[in-house]
Amino acid sequence: MPTVSLCMIVKDEEAVLARCLSGVKALVDEIIIVDTGSGDKTKEIARQFTGGIYDFAWNDNFAAARNFAFSKGTGDYLMWLDADDILLPEDAARFLALKNSLPPDVDTVMMKYNIAFDEQGKPTFSYFRERLLRNCPQAHWEGAIHEVIAPFGKILHSDICITHRRKAHTDPLRNLHLFERLLANGQTLSPREQFYYARELYYNARFAESAAAFEAFLGDGKGWIENNIEACRVLAQCYAALRLPEQALHSLLRSFTYDCPRAELCCELGYHFFVQQAYPKAIFWYKTALLCARNDHSGAFTLEDCYGYLPHLQLCVCYDRLGQRAQAILHNEEAGKLRPQAAAYLHNKAYFEKE
């Protein structure tokens, strides 16, 4: 059985660190904790689980900190988690099963990262990340912000999920300020960094700057295909916020030049026409979304509601606006099968029952 070193970077994580480590201590052979400047009881809590605690002078570079943590790992494989990540019991069992059966030639194990959840705890936003990596030079982090290791060697997509359970809100300006310091210091952003910089501008409602950054990213032509598609989606939202609907529409359609339509983009197109009260056009795109097959292994950000619940919910509203009550009820019931406790579904159900 291979040995696994869990290597984490932390700062001021006293609220969540014990929860994270309690769920994984029986799964791994070594725990490495690298503290980047905590002022709370983070290191005291870490000592309850490991003696492998190190300090790292923060230098505005997440990859540097993670590489330092990885350098301390002695296991056959290196694993990373953030302090507000957990493994649910069923995923812990899957992890042990994988550890017992992992083929010796596997270099990278991908695990799904569940980020957001509905009222029943079902993931609504997820994507695969490189999570378990052979301890070798290729296991090297890149990128000062939104750091990544390019999957290498033989890659295995597992059925293990890492669940992100944030207890406190992080500073929404943190990553943006890091990018701005990089730019102020004259650093040229890589295509991936340019994509994430544009996203941070969008998250902070700097829509014109975000649109310009996304246009530069797409115009450069060096982005990863899934980032290109996501850039088109968020760029359209920037243009919509700037009240430039034609540019928003062109951005969404531009995504089709990179690959077949994604349900996320079809839903955005449906909403574009929905707000214009062009309901037949909106219906076309929401129905198209229902035909799109998910490809979780693509590495894209997956908005799971776009592959069923959201198109049915919006089709309900569109048909209701057109006076086609039977079709509206049908689609609301389909939405309810997927999320029976969703407030929007229950509201629509009550609305139809009153009539």
N, C-alpha and C positions, 0 to 999 in steps of 0.2 A: 504494500500500500504506500502511495507517495505521501511525503510530508508536506504540510502547507504552513506557510508563515503569513499571518494576517498583519499587514503593515498599514498603519493609519497615521494621518496628520490631524492634529486637534488644536483648538484654542477656545478656552472658556466654554467647555462642553459639560459642565457638572450636571446639567439638567437631564442629559440623555446618554452619557457615556456608559454608565452602568447597565442601562437597558440594552444597549447595543452589544456590549461585551458578554453579558449574561447569556445572550442567545447564541453566541458563537464559540464560547470558550471550550465546549466539549467537541467542537467540530475541527478545530485547527490544532496544530502541534506547537505553535509559537505565536506570541502576540508582541508586536513591535508598536510602541506608541511614540510618536514624535510630536513634541509640544512646540508650538511656534510663538509662545508668549502669553500663556494663560495667566490671568490674575485672580482666578477663582480656585476651586478645589479639584480641578480636572486631574492633575497629576496625583493627588491623594487618592482619588477614586481609581485611577489607572493602576496604582500599586496594589490594589486588592486583587488584580487579575494577572499582573506580570511584573517582572523586574526589568524588562526590556524597555526602559523609558529614556528618551533622549531629548535634548533641547536643540532647536534649530533657530538661528537668528533669521527672522522673517525678512525677506528681500523682495517682496511684491512678485513672487514667482512661485505659483503652485507646483509647477513641474519640478522645480529644484527641490522643494520640500518633499515631494513624493519620491523623487529619485533617492534622496537621502534616506528616507524610510525604507525603500526597497533595498538599499545597500546594506542594511542591517539584517535583512531576512536571510536565514540559513536553510530554509526548506527547499524541497524539490520544486515547489510552486509558490508563487507570491500572489497574495490576494489583497484587495483593497476594499475598504468601506469608509463611508463618512459616519460621523458619530451619531447622526440622526437616522441612520439606516438600521433595519432589523431583518432577521430571517424569521418568518412565521414558522410555526411547528412543522407544517407540511413541507416547507422548503428546507428546513433543517434536515428532515428525513431524506429528502431528495439529495441533499448535499452529501450526506454520509453514504448513500447508495452510489453516488457518482464517484466519491473518493475510493470506494471499495472496488469499483469496476473500471476506473479510468484507463483507457488504453495507453500504454507507455509512450506512444509516438505523438500524443496530443500535445500541442504547444500552447494553444489559447482556448480557454473555455469562455464562451459568451453566456451571459445570464441576463434575463429581462429585468429592467429597472422600472418598477411601478412608482409613479410620481404623484398622481392625483387620483381621487376616488369619488364614487357616487355615494348616495345616501345609504346604500347597503354595503359599502366597503369594496365594491367592485372597481378595479382599475379603469380609469377613463383616459389616462395619458401614460404611455409607456414606450420604452425602446430598449434595444439590446446594447449592452456595454461589454467590453473586454473586462473580465472580472478575476479570472484565475489564469496566471501566466507562468510559463516555465521560467525558472530562475536562471536567466542567461542575459547576455548583453542586449538582446533585442527587446527585453522588457524594460524599455526606457521611455519615460514620460517626456512629452513635448508640449509647449504652449504655456506661457505665463499664466493665462486665464483660460478656463474651460479646457484644461489639460487633457491629453489623450495619449494612449499607446496604440499605435497602428497594429491591429491583429496580425500575427505572424505565424508561419509554419502551418501545421495541421490545425484547423479550427473546428471546434465542436460547439454547436448551439445546444445548450442544455435546457431542461424544463424547470430550472431553478429560478425563482424570482427573488430579487432584493426589494424590500418594501421601504420606501422613504417616508418617514413619519416625523415631520418637523414639528417641534414644540414651540419654537420662537421664530419670529420673523427676522431675517437678516436685513442688513442695510441695503435698500434697493439701489443705492448709488455706489456700492462698494466696487463691483466689477467695472462699472463705467469709469470710475475714477482711476482704477488700475490701467485700463486701456488708455485713458487720456494722459496718464503719466508716461506710459510707453511712447506715445506719439510725441509728447513734449520733449522727450529725450532723443528724438530723432529715429526711433526704431520703426522699421517697415513691417507692417503686419503681414503675416502669411495669409493665403486665401481663407483658411479656416478661421483665423483670428479676425479677419475683416468681416466675415459672416456674423460672428458672435458680437463684434463691436456694433454692427448695425442693429442686431437684436437688442442689445442693451440700450441703445438710443431709443428704440421703439418702446421698450418697457418703461422708459422714463419720459414718455410722451413728447420726445423731441422728433416729431414726425418728419419734418422737412430734412433734417440732418440724417435721420435714419434712411429715408428714401434715397438720398444722395449716396449714402454708404452702400446700400443694397445695389443700386444701379452700378456703382463702381465695381462691386464684387462680381456681379453678373457679367459686366462688360469685360472684365479681365479674362473670363473664360477658363479659369483654372480651378474652379470650385468642384467639389465632389458632387455627384449628381443629386443625391438626396438633399444636400444643402442648397443646391440651385433651386430645386422644387420648393423647398420650404421658404427660401428667400422670395420667390415669386408670391407665395401666399401672404407673407408678412408685409412685403412691399405693397401689395394691393390694399392691405389694411391701413398702411400709412397714407396712401393716396385717398382712401375713403375718408380718413380722419381730416385730411386737407381739403375735402370736398372737391375731389378731382375724380369723378366716377369713371370717366372714359379711360384714364390712365390705370385705374384700379382694374377695370375689365381687361385691358391689354396685358396687365401683369399676370392675371390668373390664366389667361389663354396662353401666355408665353411658357407657362410650366409644361404644356403639352409638347414643347419642342425637345424636352429632355427625356420624357418617357411617357408611357401610357397614363391616362388620368388616374389620379388618386382620389379616394372618396373625400378626403379633406378638401381638396381643391374643388370638387364638384359641389360640395356643400357651400363653399364660399361663393361659387357662381350662382347657386340657387338663392343664396341670401342677397347677392347683388341685385338680382331681378325682383326678389321679394320686396325689398325696400322701395323699388320703383313701381310696385303694384302690378308688375308684369307677371301675373301668376302662372299663365301657361308656360312661360319660359322657365320660371322658377321650378315648376313641376318637372319639366324635362330634366333639369340638372339634379334635382333631388332623387328622381327615379334612376338616373345614371349612377348616382352615388351608391344606390342599393345593388348595382350590378358589379361594382368594383370589388375585386378580391383583395384581401389583406395579405401583405407579405411582411410578416414580422421580422424575417431574417435579413431584410434589406438594410437595416440600421436606421431607418427613418424614424422620426418622431411619430408615433401612432396615436391619433385621437380616436379612441375606440368607439365613441358615440357616433362618429361619422359613418360607421359601417353597419348602421341599423337604426338605433334609437333616434338620432337627430333627424335623418331624412324622413322617417315615418312621422315624427312629431310635426315637422314643417309641412309635409304633405297634407296632414290633417288641417292645418291652418289655411293653406292655399285652397284646398277644396271647399272649406267652409266659406272663405271669402267669395268663391265662385258660386256659392249656393248649392254645392253638390254634397248634401249632408251625409248620404250613405257612404260615400268615399271618404269623407272626413272622419267619420266614426270608425271605419275599418282601419285607417292608418293610425288613429289614436290607440286603438286596441293593440295593434302590432307594436307600437311604442311601449305600451304597458306590459307586454310580454317580456320585454327586455329590461325595463326598469319599473317594476310595479309600484314602487314607493316614490317615484319622481313627482315632485310638486306640479310640474307642468302637465303631466299625464292625468293626475288626479283632478286638477283644475278643469281640464278639458272634459273629462268624464262627467264631472258635476254639471258643467255647462250644457252638455248634450242631454243629460237626464232631466234637466229643468224644462226643456222645450217640449 
